[in-house]
Amino acid sequence: MNAFYFILFVVVIGLFSGIFFVIQRDSLFKVMSVKNQIKALPTNTDVLQIISTQPKQSQIQNGENTETTIPTFGVEDGTKASYSAVIKTGKGDISLTLFGKDAPKTVKNFIDKAKSGYYKDLTFHRVEDWVLQGGDPKGDGTGGGTMQTELNDLPFIEGSLGVARRDDINVSNDSQFFVTKSEASHLNGKYTNFGVVTKGMDVVKDMVIGDKILGIEIEDK
């Protein structure tokens, strides 16, 4: 009997030992598998995430910058993109389109003076084969105040409306304006270009020194 119980005891111990070994082995395999998975992960995961989000942040910033740069001076000054005006003379009308978007301060100044009657009975004091100039309160090319030049990319073509100035490119006259009778590319980027003749170039070319401006009408649309 003693031998039987001894053998039984050994068998039970062996059975429990085997079960314990299998459990420990499975646990060990799981631990090793997890470790291997951790080693397989990139060590710079955070950096990759930051890099992947940077383009999105950049796009958002660029979008904000684009939105803030869209408004022009015209929008800020409450000036419309364009206006229609008519210079009344004894020889006929000169119809204009004023570029409020491209030269808002100049257009606003011109409109304010026109509406106030400032130009009434002033003369065209300069007439040459390529240009007609007027709007000087003194009538000799020396009158008028000053204002900031507004340069833009508009070319001076036949019928372009510009602002007179002296040597300083940044300072223009606030009352004298001119109309080109032909293409004048030498003025491009050097003088404020704020409008164009849409009808009446024959009248422009018929003007002589001393002809009067009877008035300038602004068509508000």
C-alpha atoms as a printed R data frame, in Angstrom:
    type eleno elety resid chain resno       x       y       z
1   ATOM     1    CA   MET     A     1   0.000   0.000   0.000
2   ATOM     2    CA   ASN     A     2   2.805   2.365   0.901
3   ATOM     3    CA   ALA     A     3   4.348   1.832  -2.562
4   ATOM     4    CA   PHE     A     4   0.972   2.503  -4.240
5   ATOM     5    CA   TYR     A     5   0.442   5.803  -2.443
6   ATOM     6    CA   PHE     A     6   3.986   6.839  -3.192
7   ATOM     7    CA   ILE     A     7   3.527   6.190  -6.899
8   ATOM     8    CA   LEU     A     8   0.187   8.022  -6.856
9   ATOM     9    CA   PHE     A     9   1.818  10.966  -5.094
10  ATOM    10    CA   VAL     A    10   4.555  11.119  -7.707
11  ATOM    11    CA   VAL     A    11   2.003  10.966 -10.557
12  ATOM    12    CA   VAL     A    12  -0.080  13.808  -9.063
13  ATOM    13    CA   ILE     A    13   3.004  15.965  -8.509
14  ATOM    14    CA   GLY     A    14   4.108  15.303 -12.064
15  ATOM    15    CA   LEU     A    15   0.664  16.155 -13.414
16  ATOM    16    CA   PHE     A    16   0.503  19.474 -11.544
17  ATOM    17    CA   SER     A    17   4.050  20.300 -12.588
18  ATOM    18    CA   GLY     A    18   3.164  19.699 -16.224
19  ATOM    19    CA   ILE     A    19   0.070  21.868 -16.016
20  ATOM    20    CA   PHE     A    20   2.068  24.645 -14.290
21  ATOM    21    CA   PHE     A    21   4.770  24.457 -16.978
22  ATOM    22    CA   VAL     A    22   2.240  24.777 -19.800
23  ATOM    23    CA   ILE     A    23   0.622  27.816 -18.151
24  ATOM    24    CA   GLN     A    24   3.971  29.485 -17.584
25  ATOM    25    CA   ARG     A    25   5.049  28.772 -21.158
26  ATOM    26    CA   ASP     A    26   1.906  30.369 -22.635
27  ATOM    27    CA   SER     A    27   2.358  33.402 -20.409
28  ATOM    28    CA   LEU     A    28   5.964  33.690 -21.448
29  ATOM    29    CA   PHE     A    29   5.050  33.496 -25.129
30  ATOM    30    CA   LYS     A    30   2.474  36.270 -24.688
31  ATOM    31    CA   VAL     A    31   4.994  38.496 -22.939
32  ATOM    32    CA   MET     A    32   7.574  37.895 -25.660
33  ATOM    33    CA   SER     A    33   4.994  38.628 -28.341
34  ATOM    34    CA   VAL     A    34   4.090  41.948 -26.736
35  ATOM    35    CA   LYS     A    35   7.763  42.879 -26.428
36  ATOM    36    CA   ASN     A    36   8.328  42.077 -30.083
37  ATOM    37    CA   GLN     A    37   5.341  44.226 -31.074
38  ATOM    38    CA   ILE     A    38   6.671  47.125 -29.005
39  ATOM    39    CA   LYS     A    39  10.060  46.815 -30.677
40  ATOM    40    CA   ALA     A    40   8.350  46.854 -34.069
41  ATOM    41    CA   LEU     A    41   6.701  50.235 -33.385
42  ATOM    42    CA   PRO     A    42   8.603  53.310 -34.689
43  ATOM    43    CA   THR     A    43  10.436  55.090 -31.930
44  ATOM    44    CA   ASN     A    44   9.537  58.505 -33.408
45  ATOM    45    CA   THR     A    45   5.767  58.095 -33.517
46  ATOM    46    CA   ASP     A    46   5.172  61.494 -31.911
47  ATOM    47    CA   VAL     A    47   7.413  63.191 -34.430
48  ATOM    48    CA   LEU     A    48   5.569  61.584 -37.319
49  ATOM    49    CA   GLN     A    49   2.259  62.783 -35.906
50  ATOM    50    CA   ILE     A    50   3.572  66.320 -35.548
51  ATOM    51    CA   ILE     A    51   4.890  66.297 -39.087
52  ATOM    52    CA   SER     A    52   1.606  64.973 -40.392
53  ATOM    53    CA   THR     A    53  -0.323  67.784 -38.727
54  ATOM    54    CA   GLN     A    54   1.994  70.598 -39.785
55  ATOM    55    CA   PRO     A    55   0.714  70.782 -43.372
56  ATOM    56    CA   LYS     A    56  -2.847  71.137 -42.075
57  ATOM    57    CA   GLN     A    57  -1.795  73.921 -39.718
58  ATOM    58    CA   SER     A    58   0.089  75.601 -42.548
59  ATOM    59    CA   GLN     A    59  -2.932  75.402 -44.823
60  ATOM    60    CA   ILE     A    60  -5.116  76.968 -42.156
61  ATOM    61    CA   GLN     A    61  -2.633  79.790 -41.615
62  ATOM    62    CA   ASN     A    62  -2.345  80.373 -45.348
63  ATOM    63    CA   GLY     A    63  -6.108  80.427 -45.592
64  ATOM    64    CA   GLU     A    64  -6.329  83.063 -42.867
65  ATOM    65    CA   ASN     A    65  -3.659  85.150 -44.546
66  ATOM    66    CA   THR     A    66  -5.461  84.908 -47.879
67  ATOM    67    CA   GLU     A    67  -8.700  86.075 -46.344
68  ATOM    68    CA   THR     A    68  -7.093  89.052 -44.644
69  ATOM    69    CA   THR     A    69  -5.325  90.203 -47.829
70  ATOM    70    CA   ILE     A    70  -8.350  90.039 -50.092
71  ATOM    71    CA   PRO     A    71  -9.805  93.462 -49.089
72  ATOM    72    CA   THR     A    72  -8.451  96.371 -51.157
73  ATOM    73    CA   PHE     A    73  -8.156 100.035 -50.259
74  ATOM    74    CA   GLY     A    74 -11.413 100.529 -52.122
75  ATOM    75    CA   VAL     A    75 -13.237  98.241 -49.719
76  ATOM    76    CA   GLU     A    76 -11.717  99.992 -46.707
77  ATOM    77    CA   ASP     A    77 -12.562 103.447 -47.997
78  ATOM    78    CA   GLY     A    78 -16.073 102.479 -48.994
79  ATOM    79    CA   THR     A    79 -15.220 103.191 -52.634
80  ATOM    80    CA   LYS     A    80 -16.944 101.088 -55.288
81  ATOM    81    CA   ALA     A    81 -14.968  99.170 -57.901
82  ATOM    82    CA   SER     A    82 -15.937 101.626 -60.626
83  ATOM    83    CA   TYR     A    83 -17.920 104.808 -61.286
84  ATOM    84    CA   SER     A    84 -19.155 106.597 -64.360
85  ATOM    85    CA   ALA     A    85 -18.472 110.291 -64.829
86  ATOM    86    CA   VAL     A    86 -19.013 112.899 -67.541
87  ATOM    87    CA   ILE     A    87 -16.851 115.964 -68.142
88  ATOM    88    CA   LYS     A    88 -19.103 118.643 -69.607
89  ATOM    89    CA   THR     A    89 -17.463 121.042 -72.078
90  ATOM    90    CA   GLY     A    90 -18.616 123.565 -74.671
91  ATOM    91    CA   LYS     A    91 -17.510 121.165 -77.417
92  ATOM    92    CA   GLY     A    92 -19.277 118.084 -76.100
93  ATOM    93    CA   ASP     A    93 -19.214 115.498 -73.336
94  ATOM    94    CA   ILE     A    94 -16.304 113.273 -72.313
95  ATOM    95    CA   SER     A    95 -17.578 110.090 -70.663
96  ATOM    96    CA   LEU     A    96 -15.322 108.321 -68.159
97  ATOM    97    CA   THR     A    97 -15.095 105.147 -66.135
98  ATOM    98    CA   LEU     A    98 -13.276 105.707 -62.832
99  ATOM    99    CA   PHE     A    99 -11.294 102.818 -61.338
100 ATOM   100    CA   GLY     A   100 -12.288 102.853 -57.682
101 ATOM   101    CA   LYS     A   101 -10.663  99.495 -57.014
102 ATOM   102    CA   ASP     A   102  -7.273 100.447 -58.439
103 ATOM   103    CA   ALA     A   103  -6.997 104.017 -57.152
104 ATOM   104    CA   PRO     A   104  -9.635 104.429 -54.423
105 ATOM   105    CA   LYS     A   105  -8.294 107.542 -52.724
106 ATOM   106    CA   THR     A   106  -7.750 109.335 -56.017
107 ATOM   107    CA   VAL     A   107 -11.202 108.414 -57.275
108 ATOM   108    CA   LYS     A   108 -12.816 109.524 -54.023
109 ATOM   109    CA   ASN     A   109 -10.966 112.855 -54.162
110 ATOM   110    CA   PHE     A   110 -11.992 113.390 -57.792
111 ATOM   111    CA   ILE     A   111 -15.634 112.541 -57.046
112 ATOM   112    CA   ASP     A   112 -15.759 114.790 -53.987
113 ATOM   113    CA   LYS     A   113 -14.361 117.726 -55.940
114 ATOM   114    CA   ALA     A   114 -16.661 117.079 -58.883
115 ATOM   115    CA   LYS     A   115 -19.767 116.920 -56.701
116 ATOM   116    CA   SER     A   116 -18.802 120.074 -54.850
117 ATOM   117    CA   GLY     A   117 -18.521 122.024 -58.124
118 ATOM   118    CA   TYR     A   118 -14.781 122.500 -57.687
119 ATOM   119    CA   TYR     A   119 -14.031 121.969 -61.391
120 ATOM   120    CA   LYS     A   120 -16.779 124.251 -62.714
121 ATOM   121    CA   ASP     A   121 -15.340 126.845 -65.124
122 ATOM   122    CA   LEU     A   122 -11.734 125.689 -64.637
123 ATOM   123    CA   THR     A   123  -9.779 125.337 -67.875
124 ATOM   124    CA   PHE     A   124  -7.567 122.963 -69.789
125 ATOM   125    CA   HIS     A   125  -4.227 124.725 -69.493
126 ATOM   126    CA   ARG     A   126  -2.032 122.178 -71.252
127 ATOM   127    CA   VAL     A   127  -2.765 120.801 -74.728
128 ATOM   128    CA   GLU     A   128  -0.168 118.767 -76.606
129 ATOM   129    CA   ASP     A   129  -0.355 116.198 -79.364
130 ATOM   130    CA   TRP     A   130  -0.344 113.351 -76.839
131 ATOM   131    CA   VAL     A   131  -2.028 114.805 -73.724
132 ATOM   132    CA   LEU     A   132  -4.774 117.098 -72.440
133 ATOM   133    CA   GLN     A   133  -4.426 118.493 -68.913
134 ATOM   134    CA   GLY     A   134  -6.738 120.612 -66.763
135 ATOM   135    CA   GLY     A   135  -8.340 121.083 -63.366
136 ATOM   136    CA   ASP     A   136  -5.833 123.633 -62.054
137 ATOM   137    CA   PRO     A   137  -7.542 126.305 -59.893
138 ATOM   138    CA   LYS     A   138  -4.867 128.820 -60.963
139 ATOM   139    CA   GLY     A   139  -5.110 127.877 -64.618
140 ATOM   140    CA   ASP     A   140  -1.363 127.853 -65.242
141 ATOM   141    CA   GLY     A   141  -0.220 124.432 -63.985
142 ATOM   142    CA   THR     A   142   1.019 125.649 -60.607
143 ATOM   143    CA   GLY     A   143  -2.147 125.347 -58.523
144 ATOM   144    CA   GLY     A   144  -3.733 122.602 -56.476
145 ATOM   145    CA   GLY     A   145  -2.798 120.740 -53.315
146 ATOM   146    CA   THR     A   146  -1.075 117.416 -52.812
147 ATOM   147    CA   MET     A   147  -2.061 113.828 -52.143
148 ATOM   148    CA   GLN     A   148  -0.438 110.418 -52.119
149 ATOM   149    CA   THR     A   149   0.282 108.823 -55.480
150 ATOM   150    CA   GLU     A   150  -1.530 105.527 -56.055
151 ATOM   151    CA   LEU     A   151   0.517 103.457 -58.473
152 ATOM   152    CA   ASN     A   152  -1.010 100.368 -60.064
153 ATOM   153    CA   ASP     A   153  -0.457  97.990 -62.981
154 ATOM   154    CA   LEU     A   154  -2.888  99.678 -65.373
155 ATOM   155    CA   PRO     A   155  -1.229 100.725 -68.644
156 ATOM   156    CA   PHE     A   156  -1.638 104.220 -70.027
157 ATOM   157    CA   ILE     A   157  -3.488 103.752 -73.299
158 ATOM   158    CA   GLU     A   158  -5.401 106.211 -75.479
159 ATOM   159    CA   GLY     A   159  -7.965 107.835 -73.218
160 ATOM   160    CA   SER     A   160  -6.329 106.961 -69.884
161 ATOM   161    CA   LEU     A   161  -7.058 109.349 -67.020
162 ATOM   162    CA   GLY     A   162  -4.058 110.262 -64.869
163 ATOM   163    CA   VAL     A   163  -2.974 112.640 -62.116
164 ATOM   164    CA   ALA     A   164  -0.319 115.309 -62.563
165 ATOM   165    CA   ARG     A   165   2.680 115.435 -60.221
166 ATOM   166    CA   ARG     A   166   6.125 116.977 -59.859
167 ATOM   167    CA   ASP     A   167   9.457 115.273 -59.192
168 ATOM   168    CA   ASP     A   168   8.488 113.235 -56.119
169 ATOM   169    CA   ILE     A   169   6.795 110.085 -57.410
170 ATOM   170    CA   ASN     A   170   5.048 109.597 -54.059
171 ATOM   171    CA   VAL     A   171   3.291 112.976 -54.124
172 ATOM   172    CA   SER     A   172   0.667 113.896 -56.719
173 ATOM   173    CA   ASN     A   173  -1.471 116.954 -57.337
174 ATOM   174    CA   ASP     A   174  -4.937 116.713 -55.810
175 ATOM   175    CA   SER     A   175  -6.797 118.619 -58.526
176 ATOM   176    CA   GLN     A   176  -4.948 118.533 -61.857
177 ATOM   177    CA   PHE     A   177  -5.744 115.577 -64.083
178 ATOM   178    CA   PHE     A   178  -4.785 114.641 -67.630
179 ATOM   179    CA   VAL     A   179  -6.104 112.491 -70.473
180 ATOM   180    CA   THR     A   180  -3.704 110.733 -72.828
181 ATOM   181    CA   LYS     A   181  -4.544 111.132 -76.518
182 ATOM   182    CA   SER     A   182  -2.477 108.103 -77.476
183 ATOM   183    CA   GLU     A   183  -0.656 105.179 -75.871
184 ATOM   184    CA   ALA     A   184   1.831 106.492 -73.292
185 ATOM   185    CA   SER     A   185   3.688 103.510 -71.833
186 ATOM   186    CA   HIS     A   186   6.445 105.784 -70.510
187 ATOM   187    CA   LEU     A   187   3.971 106.800 -67.776
188 ATOM   188    CA   ASN     A   188   3.233 103.231 -66.661
189 ATOM   189    CA   GLY     A   189   3.964 102.676 -62.990
190 ATOM   190    CA   LYS     A   190   5.007 106.309 -62.541
191 ATOM   191    CA   TYR     A   191   1.713 108.195 -62.402
192 ATOM   192    CA   THR     A   192  -1.660 107.418 -60.861
193 ATOM   193    CA   ASN     A   193  -3.929 105.830 -63.470
194 ATOM   194    CA   PHE     A   194  -7.499 106.166 -62.215
195 ATOM   195    CA   GLY     A   195  -9.842 106.000 -65.204
196 ATOM   196    CA   VAL     A   196 -10.403 105.848 -68.938
197 ATOM   197    CA   VAL     A   197 -12.461 107.688 -71.554
198 ATOM   198    CA   THR     A   198 -15.321 105.482 -72.778
199 ATOM   199    CA   LYS     A   199 -16.838 108.042 -75.153
200 ATOM   200    CA   GLY     A   200 -15.788 111.444 -76.449
201 ATOM   201    CA   MET     A   201 -12.154 111.036 -77.504
202 ATOM   202    CA   ASP     A   202 -12.997 113.274 -80.464
203 ATOM   203    CA   VAL     A   203 -13.885 115.978 -77.959
204 ATOM   204    CA   VAL     A   204 -10.617 115.398 -76.061
205 ATOM   205    CA   LYS     A   205  -8.623 115.811 -79.274
206 ATOM   206    CA   ASP     A   206 -10.561 118.954 -80.200
207 ATOM   207    CA   MET     A   207  -9.709 120.829 -76.990
208 ATOM   208    CA   VAL     A   208  -7.415 123.867 -77.083
209 ATOM   209    CA   ILE     A   209  -5.733 125.795 -74.300
210 ATOM   210    CA   GLY     A   210  -8.287 127.837 -72.390
211 ATOM   211    CA   ASP     A   211 -11.314 125.653 -73.127
212 ATOM   212    CA   LYS     A   212 -13.474 125.413 -70.027
213 ATOM   213    CA   ILE     A   213 -14.720 122.540 -67.927
214 ATOM   214    CA   LEU     A   214 -18.393 123.399 -67.478
215 ATOM   215    CA   GLY     A   215 -18.719 120.752 -64.785
216 ATOM   216    CA   ILE     A   216 -18.144 117.100 -63.987
217 ATOM   217    CA   GLU     A   217 -21.147 114.888 -63.313
218 ATOM   218    CA   ILE     A   218 -20.854 111.644 -61.328
219 ATOM   219    CA   GLU     A   219 -23.323 108.867 -62.026
220 ATOM   220    CA   ASP     A   220 -24.030 106.971 -58.819
221 ATOM   221    CA   LYS     A   221 -25.273 103.444 -59.546
